[in-house]
Amino acid sequence: MVGGTVVGDLQVLYQPDRPELGYLPEGPIGCGSGEISWVAIQHGPEQDVGSLNVLDPAAGFNRHVELPGRPGFAFPTDDPDVFLVGVERNVCRVHLGSGECEPVSDEVDGGVENTIINDGVEIDEGLVFGCKDLAFDDFKAGLYFWRAADRRVFQLRDDQLCSNGKVVRRDGTGWWIWDIDSPTKVVVRYRLDPASGTLSDPDTALDLTHLPFFPDGMVEGRTPSTVIIAFYNPESVEDGEVHEYDLESGRHLATWRVPGSPQVTCPLLWDSPEGTRLVVTTAAENMSAEKLAEYPLAGAMFVSEPLDQLES
């Protein structure tokens, strides 16, 4: 169901040589020198561990750090050896060299069972992140603000099912946050006050309930008024899709196709040596052997040609 201007087909940037790394890749982040960090949330359907990865696309080399649980996000820090990673129910400092995983937050979602940290976003004061119900049954997972200055965790919501893409914009002393809870198929907007750790009531920014697939990861688009959303499609279709939307009008501006990998998880606007390019992760999650044979590129990372700027 392609809409908007079809920008083009993405090409494979990297395909993991270990199937467990392609099961559920998410969270690509540009971390300098052309490298891209990402997380393998889960190493297989029966696994409860994952990994932090740093890809050097130019060299074709992926650095891989096993973690003691399932990571939902990872962000580089000022120390090139240290990442902030959401692992299971804690924010942790992970050291690339040693693999040490040091919790720097209290445990989240303490009042419910069978949830783990999922997607997150950085703000100046810390991190905003959400959780997911592993059974995808109950709207019980939390949305949180972790304040770096005092390592305090504030619960912002307790009614999410699978918290995913987030985009932020500074607003005076606070932040506007655009947030996806995937099964709802809507993007909502809140205002966060980091001083008090409180969130406003949500407004609907984008209604995507007419689409046959689920919004997953999201980043700011080619202008501050747009967002780029990866769509996870568990059905047997030829291509995956990534869309760009205008937040003011709701207009669908552009579509990128992801050939042969319909379960698209997260986008990144990557500052490559050739210019800004769209990178997306895709997943082989829950695919049978027969479906994996049909989609051999599931779990690969894809990239666009250098992007044109949107006309104002």
C-alpha positions in Angstrom: 0.0 0.0 0.0 2.5 2.6 -1.2 1.5 6.3 -0.9 3.2 9.6 -1.1 6.1 10.1 -3.5 8.0 6.9 -4.0 11.6 8.0 -3.4 13.1 4.6 -4.3 14.2 1.2 -3.2 16.7 0.7 -0.4 19.7 -1.5 -0.8 21.4 -3.9 1.6 24.0 -2.2 3.7 24.8 -5.1 6.0 23.5 -8.6 6.5 24.6 -10.3 9.8 26.5 -13.5 9.2 25.0 -15.0 12.4 21.2 -15.6 12.3 20.7 -14.7 15.9 21.8 -11.1 15.1 19.1 -10.8 12.4 16.3 -12.0 14.6 15.3 -8.6 16.1 17.7 -5.7 15.2 16.6 -2.2 16.2 17.8 1.2 17.3 20.4 2.2 14.7 22.3 5.3 15.9 25.1 7.2 14.1 28.1 7.3 16.5 30.8 9.2 14.6 33.4 8.3 12.0 30.6 6.8 9.8 29.9 4.0 12.3 26.4 2.9 13.3 25.5 1.3 16.6 22.5 -0.9 16.9 21.0 -3.5 19.2 20.0 -7.1 18.6 17.1 -7.2 21.1 16.7 -10.9 21.3 18.9 -13.7 19.8 16.0 -16.0 18.9 12.5 -17.0 19.9 13.5 -18.9 23.0 16.4 -16.6 24.0 16.3 -14.0 26.8 19.6 -12.3 25.9 20.7 -9.9 23.1 23.7 -7.7 22.2 25.1 -4.3 21.5 26.7 -3.9 18.1 28.8 -1.2 16.3 28.9 -1.5 12.5 31.7 0.1 10.4 30.0 0.0 7.0 33.1 1.0 5.1 35.1 -1.9 6.5 32.1 -4.3 6.6 33.0 -5.0 10.2 30.5 -5.4 13.0 31.7 -5.3 16.6 29.5 -7.4 18.8 29.1 -7.3 22.6 27.0 -9.9 24.3 24.7 -8.6 27.1 23.2 -10.3 30.2 19.7 -9.6 29.0 17.6 -8.1 26.2 18.5 -4.5 25.2 15.8 -2.1 23.9 18.0 0.8 23.0 21.7 2.0 23.1 23.1 5.5 22.9 26.8 6.4 22.7 28.3 8.7 25.3 31.2 11.1 25.5 33.4 8.1 26.3 33.8 6.1 23.1 34.0 2.9 25.2 30.7 3.5 27.0 27.1 3.2 25.9 23.9 3.9 27.8 21.7 0.8 27.2 18.3 -0.2 28.3 18.7 -3.8 29.4 15.6 -5.8 30.6 14.3 -3.3 33.2 17.3 -1.0 33.9 19.3 1.7 32.3 22.9 0.5 32.2 26.4 1.7 31.3 27.9 -0.9 29.0 31.7 -0.9 28.3 32.6 -2.1 24.8 36.0 -3.2 25.8 35.2 -5.4 28.8 31.5 -6.1 28.2 30.7 -4.9 31.8 27.0 -3.9 32.2 26.5 -1.6 35.2 23.0 -0.5 36.2 22.6 3.2 36.6 18.8 3.3 37.4 16.3 1.6 39.6 14.3 -1.2 38.1 11.3 -0.1 36.1 7.8 -1.7 35.7 8.1 -3.1 39.2 4.4 -3.5 39.7 3.8 -5.7 36.6 5.3 -8.9 35.2 6.6 -10.0 31.8 7.6 -6.5 30.5 11.0 -5.2 29.4 12.5 -1.9 28.2 11.9 -1.2 24.5 12.6 1.9 22.4 14.0 5.2 23.8 15.2 8.7 22.8 17.9 11.0 24.3 17.1 14.5 25.6 19.6 17.0 27.2 18.5 15.9 30.7 18.6 12.2 30.2 16.5 9.6 28.4 12.8 9.0 27.7 12.0 5.3 27.1 9.1 2.9 27.1 8.5 -0.8 27.8 6.6 -3.6 26.1 4.4 -6.5 27.2 6.2 -9.6 26.0 2.9 -11.4 25.5 1.4 -8.4 23.6 -1.8 -8.9 25.7 -2.1 -6.2 28.3 -1.7 -2.4 28.2 0.4 -2.4 31.3 3.9 -1.4 30.2 5.4 1.9 31.4 6.8 5.1 29.8 9.7 6.6 31.7 12.0 9.6 32.0 15.5 8.8 33.4 17.2 12.0 34.6 20.9 11.8 34.3 21.8 14.4 36.9 20.5 12.3 39.8 19.8 9.0 38.0 16.1 9.3 39.1 13.4 7.4 37.1 10.0 9.0 36.7 7.1 6.9 35.5 5.1 8.9 32.9 2.5 6.3 31.8 1.6 2.8 32.8 -0.7 1.8 30.0 1.4 1.0 27.0 1.5 -2.3 25.1 4.6 -2.0 22.9 6.3 1.4 23.2 8.3 2.2 20.1 9.4 5.3 18.1 10.0 8.6 19.7 10.9 12.1 18.4 11.6 15.1 20.6 11.8 18.9 20.2 12.9 21.4 22.8 10.2 23.8 24.0 11.5 26.4 26.4 12.3 24.5 29.6 10.5 21.4 28.5 10.2 19.0 25.5 7.6 18.0 23.0 7.6 14.3 22.6 6.0 12.4 19.7 5.5 8.8 20.7 4.3 5.5 19.1 2.6 2.6 21.0 2.6 0.3 18.0 -0.7 -1.6 18.3 -2.7 1.6 18.5 -1.4 2.8 15.1 -1.3 6.4 16.2 1.4 8.9 17.0 0.6 11.0 20.0 2.2 14.2 21.3 3.0 15.1 24.9 4.9 17.9 26.7 7.5 16.7 29.2 8.6 18.9 32.1 12.0 17.4 33.1 12.2 19.5 36.3 9.1 17.8 37.8 9.2 14.6 35.7 5.6 15.1 34.6 3.9 14.6 31.3 0.9 16.4 29.8 -2.2 14.6 28.5 -1.6 13.2 24.9 -2.9 14.7 21.7 -3.1 12.7 18.5 -0.6 13.9 16.0 -0.9 11.2 13.3 -3.7 8.7 12.8 -2.3 5.7 10.9 -5.2 3.2 11.7 -6.1 3.0 8.0 -2.7 1.2 7.3 -2.5 -2.6 7.2 0.9 -2.6 9.0 2.2 -1.4 12.3 4.3 1.8 13.0 7.5 0.8 14.8 10.6 3.0 15.0 10.5 6.8 14.2 13.0 9.6 13.7 12.9 13.3 12.8 12.6 13.6 9.1 14.3 15.8 6.5 12.9 18.9 8.2 12.0 19.5 11.9 8.3 19.4 11.0 8.4 15.9 9.5 9.0 12.4 10.9 10.1 9.2 9.2 8.4 6.0 10.4 9.4 2.3 9.8 6.5 -0.1 9.4 6.5 -3.6 10.7 4.4 -5.9 8.4 4.1 -9.6 9.6 2.2 -10.5 6.5 3.7 -12.1 3.3 4.2 -9.1 1.1 6.9 -8.2 -1.5 8.4 -5.1 0.2 8.7 -3.4 3.5 7.8 0.3 3.7 9.2 3.4 5.4 7.1 6.6 5.3 7.7 10.3 5.9 4.9 12.4 7.3 4.3 16.1 7.9 3.4 16.6 11.6 1.4 19.8 11.0 -0.9 18.6 8.1 -0.6 14.8 8.6 0.2 14.5 4.9 2.1 11.4 3.7 5.1 12.9 1.9 7.3 10.0 0.8 7.7 6.3 0.7 10.8 4.2 0.6 10.5 0.5 -0.3 12.6 -2.2 1.5 12.8 -5.1 -1.1 12.4 -8.5 0.3 12.2 -7.6 4.0 8.7 -6.5 5.2 9.4 -6.4 9.0 11.0 -3.0 9.1 11.9 -2.0 12.6 13.8 1.3 13.0 15.0 4.2 10.8 18.1 6.4 11.0 19.2 9.5 9.0 22.8 8.6 8.7 25.6 11.2 8.1 27.5 9.0 5.7 30.6 10.1 3.8 28.4 10.6 0.7 25.8 12.7 2.5 22.7 12.1 4.5 21.2 8.7 3.8 18.3 6.7 5.3 19.2 3.5 7.1 16.7 1.0 8.4 16.9 -2.2 10.4 14.7 -5.2 9.6 13.8 -8.3 11.5 13.4 -12.1 10.9 11.3 -12.3 14.2 8.7 -15.1 14.3 9.4 -16.2 10.7 9.2 -20.0 10.1 11.9 -21.8 8.1 9.6 -21.6 5.0 9.1 -17.9 5.4 12.8 -17.3 6.0 13.5 -19.1 2.7 11.0 -16.7 1.1 12.6 -13.6 2.7 16.4 -14.3 2.9 17.1 -10.6 3.4 15.0 -10.5 6.6 17.3 -9.2 9.4 19.5 -7.1 7.1 20.2 -3.4 7.4 19.3 -1.3 4.4 20.4 2.1 3.1 19.2 4.7 0.6 21.1 6.8 -1.9 21.9 10.3 -0.5 18.7 12.1 0.2 17.4 15.2 -1.4 16.1 17.9 0.9 12.4 18.6 1.1 11.3 21.8 -0.6 10.0 24.4 1.9 
